[in-house]
Amino acid sequence: MNLNAKIARLGLAAATLLATTAPSFAANWVLPSAYPPANYHVENLNQFAKDVDAATKGELKITVHPNASLFKAPDIKRAVQTGQAQAGEVLLSLHENENPIFGLDVVPFLATSFDQSKKLWEASKPAIEQALDKQGLKLLYTTPWPPQGIFTKKDVNSVADLKGLKWRAYNVGTSRIAELVGAQPVTVQAAELPQALATGVVDGLMTSSATGVDSKIWESLTHYYDTQAWIPKNVIFVNKAAFEALDEATQKAVTDAAAAAETRGWALGAEKTAAYMETLKKNGMQVLEPSAELKSGLSEVGAKLTEDWSKKAGAEGQAILDAYKK
């Protein structure tokens, strides 16, 4: 652990105590994220923190810790639940093992455009909000990633061509895809991806163009197939006890800033997607449309994963799917 992380952790207990016992005084929150400072999710977090600072006239300051510098991606949610951090940002599907509802947005080919993804979010938000609430967390806002495509260093004309690849997995869904196509799943989180690519730990993956740019994926891989398989989302939440300790005006400042961040984040997701694709091309990546055979094979994988998800999620999950498909 680096010195800055140690200092930040040492200050967390004092900051939490201040937030929960003396809301009339200035409070300092930490908000860990797993993504690089230049990533638009982190830029949006920084603007959110600035908006809260301005609205509260400095009474609540939020410090964003990017690039998994404070907690690794899978540990952020637990850190907020236990009060080691007051707020946090996570890729929601990382926690599908806790509740199938958290993995809905990574079911392949269920929502393949930003409009569809927004509709899916609206259908699932009440259930997700309730699930987080039971875990001591208050949902603040969500921001989408660009659509997911396939990165490799070889031609991929069908699902069969994915067999044997060392496939980067970062959640239940991507691990299951590896199993279904005969690839070898290797768990690698975003902050560890550049090294995993450079050392050959992975040679195939499904991820966003944003993560491809963040990791300079063109230094290791050559092909990108724009499959638009799904649009995953990050959720930003706060420890309920820390939030409820704030006075009413400060709570409103936080929720107002969160609403603005959500609107801004969805716009950024769509805007950045085109820019990321151009960056991939400028750096020599072959950006390709999937063949009809590859699309067909991936659709079969998607149908299987939708069925699997529905069985796990039960009646609640089916109700969400029904609401989404109306």
N, C-alpha and C positions, 0 to 999 in steps of 0.2 A: 504494500500500500504506500502511495507516495505521501509526502509531508502534507500537502494541501488536503488530501482526503482525511488524514489523521486529525488535522486541525478542525476540519468541518465536522467530523464525527464527534469530537470532544465537545463542540459547541451545540450539538443537537439537543442534548438533555436540558441544557440551560434555556435554549430557545423554546423548547416545548413547554417547560415549566412557566416561562414568561407568557406564552400564548394561552396557557390554560388557567393561570392564576391571576394575571394582571392585564386583561384585555384593553384597559384604558391607556397602557403605555405602548410604546413602539414595539412591534414584534418582528422577528427575523425568521423567515422560513427558508428551508433548502428544498430544491426540487431537482432530483436526479433524472437524467435522461441517458439513453444508451447510444445516442447518435452524435456525429461530428458537429462542431460549432457552425459550419457553413450549411448544414442540412436545413431545409426550410421548416422542418418540425421544430428544430431548436431556435431558429430565427423567430418563429411564431411564439414560442415559449418566452423568449426574451422580451418580445413586445407585450405579451400578457403581463409579465412582471413589471414592466415600465408603466403600463396602464394602471395596475393596482397601486404602485408607488405614487403615481400622480393623483389618483382619485382619493387616496387616503392621506395625502400630504405627508408622505413618509412614515405614517404610523404602522404600515405593514410593508416590509421589504422582503422580496422573494429572490433568492440567489439560485440561478440555474447552474447545475453541474453536468455538462455534456460528456459524451464519449465514454460512458460507463466509468467515469473517473471516481465516482463515490460508491456506486453499487453496480454490479453486473446486471445486465438486462433481466434475467430471471429472478433476481433478488430485490428489485425495486419495489414491487407491490408489497411484499412482506415487510420491507423496511418502513413503508408508510403505515401499514396496518399496526405495526408495533411501536410507532412513534419515533423510530430512528431518523425518519425524515417526515416533514409535515405534508408534503405533496410529492407527486411523481408522475412520470409519463411512461407508459408501457405499450408495447404491441399487444393488444387484447388477446389475440389467439395464443400467446405464450402460455396462457393459463386455462386452456381448454380442458386439461385433465381435472381441474377443480370443478368445472361446470361446463357442459357442452355448449351452453348459450354463448360463452366467450369465444367459441370457435366458428360461429355461424358465418362470419364474413370471409373466411378462407375456404369455404366449400366451393370447389372449382365450378365455374360457369353458372353459378347461381345469380350473381350480379356482376356484369362485365362492363358497365359504364358508370360514370360518376352519378348520373341521374338514378340508375338502378340501385347503386350502392347507397345513395341518400335515402331512397325509399325503404331499402332493407334496414338501414339504421333506424329510421322512424318506427318501423314495425317491431324492432327488437329492443329499442331503447328502454321502455318501461321495465322489461324483464331484466336487462343488464343493470339498470339503475338499482333495482330491488336486490339483485344478487350482491352487488358491491356494498349496498347499505347493510346487509346482513353481516358483512365482513368488516364493518367499521369504517367504510370508505364512502365519501360523497363524490359522485361523478360531477366533474366540472364541464368538460367538453371533449369532443373527438375531432380528429383530423385524419383524412384519408391519405394513403400512399398512392402512387401511380399504379396502373394495372400491372399484373405480374406476367413476365415472359420467361423464356428459357434461354439461359446462357450456356454455351458449350465451346469446345474448340474443334468441332467437327460438324459435318452436315447431319441434320436430323430431319428425315423425311417421313418418319413414322414413329409411333411409340416404341417399336422394337429397337430403334436406334439408340434409345436411352438405356437399354439393358447393359449392366456392368459399370455404368458411370459411378464415380464416387460423388454422391449426390448430397449437396448441403441441405441439411434439415434444421429447422429452427422452431418447429411446433409439431403438434400431432398430425396436422394435415399434410405437411411436406414430407414427414416420415412415412405416412401411409401411401402417398404417391410413389415414393421410392419403392416400397414393397410391391405395389401393383404393377409397376413397369419393369421390375427386375433390377433396379439400381441399388447401390449400397448406401444407405443413409449414414451421414456423418453430421453430428450435431455441432453447429458453428453459429455463434451469435454475430450480430452485425459488426461489433467492435473488433472481433477476431478474424473477420473474413479476409482482409488484405493479406494477412500472413498465411492463412489457410490456402489461398489461391497461389501465392508466391511459392509455397513449398509443395504444392501438388496434393495437399490433403483432400481438396475437392477439385473436380474437373467438370462438374455440371451442377446447375442449380436453377431453381425457379425463384425469381425475385423481381423487384421493381427496377426500372431504369434509374431511379434515384440512388438505390443502393449500388447499382453498377457504377455510376459516376463517383459516388463517395469512395468506393474501394478501388477506383482506377482499374476496372475489371479487364480493360483492353490490354493490360500488361501481361495477362495470363490466358485469356480466352479470346475467341475470334468471332463467334456467331451469336446473334441475338434474334430469337424468334418471338415476334410480338403476338403472343397467344391471348393476351388480355384475359387471363384465367380467373382472376379475382382481384378485388380491391380491398386489401386489408386496412385496418384502422388502428391508430394509436388512441388510447384514452388517457385523459389527464384527470387525476382525482386528488382528493385531500383527505387527510385523517379527520374523521367526523368530530372527534373530541376537540381537535385544534380549531376546526372551523366553528363549532358551536360556542367556543370560548370567546370568539370575536364579538364585538358589539354589532348591533343591527346594521349600522351604516357601513361598517367595514365588510360585513358579510355581503351586503348589496354591491359594494365596490368589486369584490371578488367575482360574484356571479355575473355582473354586468361585463366585466373584462373577459370572463370566460365565454360569454355569448358572442362578444366581438371576435374573440380568437377563433371560435368555431366557424363563424362566417368567413373570416379571413383565411382560415386553414383550408376549407373546401375550395375556395377560389384559387389558392396557391397550388393545391394538388393538381388541378386541371391546367393551370398556367405553366407549371414547372414540367409537366409531363412532356410537352412538345420540346422544351429547351433541353431536357435530359436526352431525349432521342437524338437531337442534333449533335450533342456533345459526344455521344457514342459513335456516331457516323464520322465526325471530324477526327476522332482518334483511331480510325481504322476498323471499327467493328463493322461486320456485315449485319445490317439490320434488315430482317427478312420477314415476310408474311409466312405463316405456317401453311404447309401443303394441305390439301383436302384430306389426305390420309391421316396426317398428324392431327388435324382438327377432329376427325371422326374418332380416332383412338383416345384423344384427351376427353372428348365428350363422354365416352364410355366410362373412363376413369371418374369423371365428374358425377355421372349418374350413380355410380357405386358409392362414392363418398357422400353424396346427398342422402342416399338410403341409409348408410351407416350412421350419419349424423342424426337423422330423424329418429332412428331406433334409440340412440343414446339420449336424445333430448326429450323423448316421450310426448305427452299431450301438450306441454307448454311449447315445445319446439314446433310441433305441428301447427299449433295456433298461430305462431309467428309466421311460418311459411304460408299459411292460408291468408293471413292479413297482407303479406307482401305480394302475393300473386293476384290479389283482387284487382 
